[in-house]
Amino acid sequence: MATIYTYWISTALLALLYLTSAFMYLMKGNWVRQALADLGYPAYFVPFMIVVKVLGPAAILLHVNVALSDLAYAGMLYHLLLAALAHVAVRKPSAALPAVIGLALLITSFVTQNAAREIPSPYALAAMF
């Protein structure tokens, strides 16, 4: 039972992190474009990232298809790793804290997902070993 609560809390917090970020990308577009430019990324990433930051958590929360959910976990893993590394590369490691927190939530959610789902992910078992 504790595993189920751990899954839903970590997944809800991860989705909140991503949806809050997508909302910020929408509301503070110029600031986000400048922040991405400071990290060396082009401004045209912003609309793409808004879509990704909404669809990723939706795929995990809705769990319509196990493969789609696992693909969303993988995409979010790469996104969070690259975000953290981008901040470290420009010598702003404290700015990587949200990405590190997101990674911890993502790993917790992924490892505990089978306890809360009817159709288990074959990859979550492999991640535990």
Solvent accessible surface area in square Angstrom, and as a share of the most:
residue,aa,sasa,rsa
1,M,155,0.69
2,A,75,0.59
3,T,61,0.35
4,I,59,0.30
5,Y,127,0.48
6,T,55,0.32
7,Y,1,0.00
8,W,100,0.35
9,I,106,0.54
10,S,6,0.04
11,T,2,0.01
12,A,54,0.41
13,L,83,0.41
14,L,1,0.01
15,A,7,0.06
16,L,110,0.55
17,L,56,0.28
18,Y,4,0.02
19,L,76,0.38
20,T,77,0.45
21,S,22,0.14
22,A,3,0.02
23,F,123,0.51
24,M,68,0.30
25,Y,25,0.10
26,L,108,0.54
27,M,121,0.54
28,K,118,0.50
29,G,14,0.13
30,N,127,0.65
31,W,147,0.51
32,V,4,0.02
33,R,91,0.33
34,Q,107,0.47
35,A,34,0.27
36,L,20,0.10
37,A,57,0.44
38,D,80,0.41
39,L,35,0.17
40,G,64,0.62
41,Y,75,0.28
42,P,48,0.30
43,A,50,0.39
44,Y,160,0.61
45,F,68,0.28
46,V,3,0.01
47,P,77,0.49
48,F,128,0.53
49,M,24,0.11
50,I,30,0.15
51,V,81,0.46
52,V,48,0.27
53,K,12,0.05
54,V,64,0.37
55,L,109,0.54
56,G,10,0.09
57,P,3,0.02
58,A,35,0.27
59,A,18,0.14
60,I,2,0.01
61,L,64,0.32
62,L,127,0.63
63,H,27,0.12
64,V,124,0.71
65,N,77,0.39
66,V,25,0.14
67,A,70,0.54
68,L,89,0.44
69,S,0,0.00
70,D,15,0.08
71,L,122,0.60
72,A,14,0.11
73,Y,6,0.02
74,A,37,0.29
75,G,39,0.37
76,M,5,0.02
77,L,60,0.30
78,Y,135,0.51
79,H,40,0.18
80,L,6,0.03
81,L,73,0.36
82,L,106,0.53
83,A,28,0.22
84,A,12,0.09
85,L,107,0.53
86,A,11,0.09
87,H,40,0.18
88,V,77,0.44
89,A,79,0.61
90,V,55,0.32
91,R,209,0.76
92,K,105,0.44
93,P,89,0.56
94,S,97,0.63
95,A,42,0.32
96,A,4,0.03
97,L,106,0.53
98,P,73,0.46
99,A,8,0.07
100,V,77,0.44
101,I,86,0.44
102,G,0,0.00
103,L,25,0.13
104,A,59,0.46
105,L,30,0.15
106,L,5,0.03
107,I,99,0.50
108,T,48,0.28
109,S,0,0.00
110,F,36,0.15
111,V,45,0.26
112,T,21,0.12
113,Q,2,0.01
114,N,33,0.17
115,A,49,0.38
116,A,27,0.21
117,R,37,0.13
118,E,172,0.77
119,I,116,0.59
120,P,77,0.49
121,S,1,0.01
122,P,88,0.55
123,Y,138,0.52
124,A,0,0.00
125,L,97,0.48
126,A,69,0.53
127,A,55,0.43
128,M,105,0.47
129,F,202,0.84
